[in-house]
Amino acid sequence: MVAFGKKLKERQIQEWQGYYINYKVMKKKVKEYADQIQAGALNQRYVLKDFSRMLDKEIEKVVLFLLEQQGVFASQISQLNEQQDSLQEQPDISKVTELREAYRNVGRDLLKLLFFVEINAIGLRKILKKFDKRFGYKFTDYYVKTRANHPYSQLQQVFNNVGLGAVVGAISRNLADLQDREGSYLSIYDQPALPLQDPVVDSMEAAIDRLSYSTNFLNFSVQRSLIMLEELPTPVEEHVDDQRYHFMSLLLNLANTFLYMINTYIVVPTADDYSISLGAAATVCGIVIGAMAVAQVFSSVYFSAWSNRSYFRPLVFSSIVLFVGNVMYALAYDLKSIPVLLIGRIFCGLGSARAVNRRYISDCVPLRIRMQASAGFVSASPLGMACGPALAGLLQTNFKIYKLTFNQDTLPGWVMAFAWLIYLIWLWISFREPAQEKDEVNNIPQKSNAAENDALERGVVQPLLLKSVGDEQDNEGDQEGDGSEEAQEESRHPANSIVEAYRLLTPSVKVQLLIYFMLKYAMEVLLSESSVVTTYYFSWSTSTVAIFLACLGLTVLPVNILVGSYISNIFEDRQILLASEIMVCLGILLSFQVIIPYSVPQYVCSGLLMFVSAEVLEGVNLSLLSRVMSSRLSRGTYNGGLLSTEAGTIARVIADVTITLAGYLGQSKLLNITLLPSLLICITSIFATCRTYNSLY
């Protein structure tokens, strides 16, 4: 891997090199401190005081230059404003055009300053994390807390973009005034819903967004989706070609995600009844539900590879396969065939195109709206999860047309088959295949917008001092200048197989994948056996089970907003991670049926605690996973998104098989037997988490 210090230097603007934080010198200083403390020449108190003074000086250097440049921009804009005032008295089209271009040039220079601030903030976060990791001391907490609100501290100047935002506003307003508004005398302040369509303004606003804390929830959603952005900004933003972006195509990808999640969970409330009607045990519902996940293990791989060449054809194939699978699922009732039922669900799993949906956003959506698109991708899943059971609860009817039966068991299949047919027609009419880029044609991996892009997303997108797990990549980055150019080039190549991808996993990444496996296993057990358990203990109807599952699904989005916007700003991610694991474990323990009669409040409260905690855990875990994963797993077919998807899918398969096998011991023992593996895996993940983070901090 190319060292962070070297990448930092490459991205610096040459004429401003003397004003950047000197990351290389500070890194060497940290190493010197460590050596001197080990030799007994220094005490920790002196080190903290000396390093704080060094950081203060570096930040002061950056801030003074920043203020100087803001003054230059203010002077330039003031001069341009005077020219604009004179043009109002004597309008001249050619001079108006020249003036607009002059404002754009100021905007382009401002972009460089925004990237300057961003790179320095990333370097500051990196060196603080390196210090904490080297000495096992929470210096970051101390330094930020003592400087954040102090009246003389210059640290906030690095993060507060009020001055820069004012310059952006001035440029935007003046460009809007010069734009032909068909005789309108309204300003941009009178028409906030009509944004100025100017690429320079779009670039400035996107850069400001990355420096703002106002995008916390979007950032949290991006990390959950494992759609990655670059760690370091470039002096001139590398836009996705606008010809590759098509709003309706993006909407179709989000709709595909939404419909697939409905398809997954619409059968859960009725799967046990369907199994019984075909002459099988109620617990065969585990196999019925899990058959879709089994197929998804394989479909994730070929869809990920297929998306290297096309987006339209995989989505068409997905729609056709899902249509056929749902028709087979519905016909199994009249054919009295369990094999047809299972094959139908397998076909549905073979149509899982989430890898394509994720890839389209990372490759074809412009950076300025990629965070919103990623948040939409993540939000589509819980909405589909909630709508699936709710829709099943509404399909409580029974009638025949010719020889086809339409009841609560078959209607989920017929409804989804019709939905996928409509989607296929919409897809065929509206989807626009993005233009292939040169490096795609030549099968050269992209550096910036590749699949599940750049797993080092944490730099640009996240709040700039959000504390995270110390990743092993920093250790690799310490050897600046080591190795040949060929070795560095090789280190950027994506993994070519699952085995090679697995070898790239560091211990901390393996722990994150174990946690992901655990939470998916626990959630699948809770959801898949809900109809059997509630029918046995409480005699719930299909509608009641559907309402319960829909309510669980509706908690996902509010919980993500709460964590992404508030909790993540108060606690460290690793603290939220461990607390969520403990709460999942507590939810599992409370779910066991022991001596006292099993009651509805116990089941509902423990299930809600387990599900909500698992959702929090999933978000934080994927957020951390996106930061500690090797950059070689950020692109190509065998990428980080695929690995996490496979881990979760395999967990769901094992959980569904466990439900079916436990059913042979009787429904009275089903609950405790299926909860026991969840408890053991959860305890293992807690111990692994504690061990890993104790070694890193």
HELIX and SHEET records of a PDB file:
HELIX    1   1 PHE A    4  ARG A   11  1                                   8    
HELIX    2   2 GLN A   14  TYR A   19  5                                   6    
HELIX    3   3 TYR A   23  ALA A   39  1                                  17    
HELIX    4   4 GLN A   44  GLU A   89  1                                  46    
HELIX    5   5 ILE A   93  PHE A  135  1                                  43    
HELIX    6   6 PHE A  139  ALA A  148  1                                  10    
HELIX    7   7 LEU A  155  PHE A  159  1                                   5    
HELIX    8   8 VAL A  162  LEU A  178  1                                  17    
HELIX    9   9 PRO A  199  ARG A  210  1                                  12    
HELIX   10  10 TYR A  213  THR A  215  5                                   3    
HELIX   11  11 ASN A  216  SER A  225  1                                  10    
HELIX   12  12 ASP A  242  ARG A  244  5                                   3    
HELIX   13  13 PHE A  247  TYR A  265  1                                  19    
HELIX   14  14 ALA A  271  SER A  277  1                                   7    
HELIX   15  15 ALA A  282  VAL A  284  5                                   3    
HELIX   16  16 CYS A  285  TRP A  306  1                                  22    
HELIX   17  17 PHE A  312  LEU A  335  1                                  24    
HELIX   18  18 ILE A  338  LEU A  350  1                                  13    
HELIX   19  19 ARG A  354  CYS A  364  1                                  11    
HELIX   20  20 LEU A  367  LEU A  394  1                                  28    
HELIX   21  21 LEU A  411  SER A  430  1                                  20    
HELIX   22  22 LYS A  438  VAL A  441  1                                   4    
HELIX   23  23 ARG A  458  VAL A  461  1                                   4    
HELIX   24  24 GLN A  473  GLY A  477  1                                   5    
HELIX   25  25 GLU A  485  GLU A  490  1                                   6    
HELIX   26  26 ILE A  498  ARG A  503  1                                   6    
HELIX   27  27 PRO A  507  SER A  528  1                                  22    
HELIX   28  28 SER A  530  PHE A  538  1                                   9    
HELIX   29  29 THR A  542  LEU A  554  1                                  13    
HELIX   30  30 VAL A  556  LEU A  562  1                                   7    
HELIX   31  31 VAL A  563  ILE A  567  3                                   5    
HELIX   32  32 SER A  568  ILE A  570  1                                   3    
HELIX   33  33 ASP A  573  SER A  591  1                                  19    
HELIX   34  34 VAL A  600  VAL A  628  1                                  29    
HELIX   35  35 SER A  631  LEU A  633  5                                   3    
HELIX   36  36 GLY A  640  GLY A  663  1                                  24    
HELIX   37  37 GLN A  667  LEU A  696  1                                  30    
SHEET    1   A 2 PHE A 399  ILE A 401  0                                        
SHEET    2   A 2 LEU A 404  PHE A 406 -1                                        
END                                                                             
